[in-house]
Amino acid sequence: MKKVIITTALILTSGFAAAKSMPATGGFNGPNDGAQTTVTQALNAKDDTMVQITGNITHSLGDEKYQFTDGSNTIVIEIDNEDWRGVNVTPNDRVIITGSIDKDMMQDATIDVDRVNIAS
């Protein structure tokens, strides 16, 4: 009887451990209500405003910062390595970036990117 209880406990414990180690996936992939849609609007938005903009990442500035353009204006964006989520892009690829405005008193507005998707 003890063997059955111990075996059952081990099976349940390993199942919980496996479920906990699985990465979270899924979620809504679409426009945000009220999100800005151009770089010009993003540059004029308040701090922490959610944005979703389609354009191109033109080049790396180092330290997880990149130059981004929507074709009419440019802005610096910051993409943490884990926020790429396996997406690889070149300057020729149109992407949709989703994130929030980061405004400091002494610097221009930037976008702290949460997600990068290839535009279809």
C-alpha positions, 0 to 999 in steps of 0.5 A, a space after each residue: 500500500 505504501 508503494 502505491 501511495 508513494 508512486 502516486 505522489 511521485 507521478 502527481 508531483 512530476 506532472 505538476 513540475 512539468 506543467 509549471 516548466 512549460 512556457 506560456 503561449 497564446 493570447 490575443 494578436 490584434 490591434 489595441 483599442 486606442 493604440 497609436 498607429 504612427 511614429 509621429 503620434 507616438 512621439 507626441 503621446 504621453 508616457 506609458 501610452 500603448 502603441 502598435 505601429 507598422 514599419 521597418 527596423 532600419 538598424 541596430 543602435 546597440 544595447 537592445 536599441 534599434 532605429 524604427 521608421 513607419 516611412 514618414 518619421 523615425 523613433 528609437 525602440 528598445 526590444 529586450 532579447 526575450 521579446 523577439 520570441 524567435 522572430 528574425 527580421 531584416 531592414 526589408 521586413 515590415 513588422 508590427 511592434 507593440 509596446 509602450 511609450 517611454 518618455 524621460 525629461 532629458 531624452 526624446 520619446 522611445 518605445 519599449 517594445 513588448 512584441 514584434 510580429 512580421 506584418 502580413 
